[in-house]
Amino acid sequence: MKIIRLFFKVLLLPFMLILSIIIAVSTFIIERCAGILSLLSSIIFIASLVGYSQYLFGWPFGVKGSMYSLQTSVFGTVFAFLLSPYGLPLFGLWLVSKINDFNRVIKSI
């Protein structure tokens, strides 16, 4: 039984190493990009607020009630949420954690 387990450990060693490297690099990239995406999300959300104010009050361009500005503002708000730390970066970290769980299962063999 121990020989079979040792055989599988040796056989899966390159796969475990590759997964460990992928997890480390992915976590590093996601954490660094989350700050940049957060800044971009803030800018897009502020632009969406300007679009809402144009739709409701006609400020700053003087055209009140334009459906285009409402659609653009809603799209901008959704896009800002996706770029925020609760959107795509959190999904990326969740995905990396699932890969890490799979790697731990392989290591426990």
C-alpha positions as CSV (number, residue, x, y, z in Angstrom):
1,M,0.0,0.0,0.0
2,K,2.8,2.4,0.9
3,I,4.6,1.6,-2.4
4,I,1.5,2.5,-4.4
5,R,1.1,5.8,-2.5
6,L,4.8,6.6,-3.0
7,F,4.4,5.9,-6.7
8,F,1.4,8.3,-7.0
9,K,3.3,10.9,-5.1
10,V,6.3,10.7,-7.4
11,L,4.0,10.7,-10.4
12,L,2.0,13.7,-9.3
13,L,5.0,15.7,-8.0
14,P,5.5,17.8,-11.3
15,F,1.8,18.6,-11.3
16,M,1.9,19.7,-7.7
17,L,4.9,22.0,-8.4
18,I,3.2,23.5,-11.4
19,L,0.0,24.2,-9.5
20,S,2.0,25.7,-6.6
21,I,3.8,28.1,-9.0
22,I,0.5,29.0,-10.8
23,I,-1.2,29.7,-7.4
24,A,1.7,31.9,-6.2
25,V,1.9,33.9,-9.4
26,S,-1.9,34.3,-9.8
27,T,-2.3,35.5,-6.2
28,F,0.5,38.0,-6.7
29,I,-1.0,39.4,-9.9
30,I,-4.5,39.5,-8.5
31,E,-3.4,41.4,-5.4
32,R,-1.4,43.9,-7.4
33,C,-4.1,44.5,-10.0
34,A,-6.9,44.9,-7.4
35,G,-5.5,48.3,-6.4
36,I,-5.3,49.5,-9.9
37,L,-8.8,48.2,-10.6
38,S,-10.1,49.8,-7.5
39,L,-8.8,53.2,-8.6
40,L,-10.3,52.7,-12.1
41,S,-13.6,51.6,-10.5
42,S,-13.8,54.8,-8.4
43,I,-13.2,56.9,-11.6
44,I,-15.9,55.1,-13.5
45,F,-18.4,55.3,-10.6
46,I,-17.9,59.1,-10.3
47,A,-18.5,59.4,-14.1
48,S,-21.7,57.3,-13.6
49,L,-22.8,59.7,-10.9
50,V,-22.3,62.6,-13.3
51,G,-24.4,60.7,-15.8
52,Y,-27.2,60.2,-13.3
53,S,-27.1,63.9,-12.4
54,Q,-27.4,64.7,-16.1
55,Y,-30.4,62.4,-16.5
56,L,-32.2,63.8,-13.4
57,F,-31.2,67.5,-13.4
58,G,-29.7,68.2,-16.8
59,W,-26.4,69.1,-15.2
60,P,-23.6,69.5,-16.7
61,F,-24.7,69.4,-20.3
62,G,-28.2,70.9,-20.1
63,V,-30.1,67.9,-21.7
64,K,-32.4,66.6,-19.0
65,G,-33.9,63.1,-19.2
66,S,-31.7,61.6,-22.0
67,M,-32.2,57.8,-22.1
68,Y,-28.7,57.5,-23.4
69,S,-27.2,59.0,-20.3
70,L,-29.3,56.7,-18.1
71,Q,-28.2,53.6,-19.9
72,T,-24.6,54.7,-19.9
73,S,-24.8,55.5,-16.1
74,V,-26.4,52.1,-15.3
75,F,-23.7,50.3,-17.4
76,G,-21.0,52.4,-15.7
77,T,-22.3,51.5,-12.3
78,V,-22.4,47.8,-13.0
79,F,-18.9,48.0,-14.7
80,A,-17.5,49.9,-11.7
81,F,-18.9,47.2,-9.3
82,L,-17.2,44.5,-11.4
83,L,-13.9,46.3,-11.2
84,S,-14.2,47.0,-7.5
85,P,-12.6,44.7,-5.0
86,Y,-15.9,42.9,-4.6
87,G,-16.2,42.0,-8.3
88,L,-13.6,40.4,-10.5
89,P,-10.6,40.4,-8.0
90,L,-12.7,38.6,-5.4
91,F,-13.8,36.0,-8.1
92,G,-10.2,35.6,-9.1
93,L,-9.1,35.0,-5.5
94,W,-12.0,32.5,-5.1
95,L,-10.9,30.7,-8.2
96,V,-7.3,30.5,-7.0
97,S,-8.4,29.2,-3.6
98,K,-10.3,26.4,-5.3
99,I,-7.2,25.5,-7.3
100,N,-5.2,25.6,-4.0
101,D,-7.8,23.3,-2.4
102,F,-7.3,20.9,-5.3
103,N,-3.5,21.2,-4.9
104,R,-3.9,20.3,-1.2
105,V,-5.9,17.3,-2.0
106,I,-3.2,16.1,-4.4
107,K,-0.6,16.7,-1.8
108,S,-2.5,14.6,0.8
109,I,-2.3,11.5,-1.4
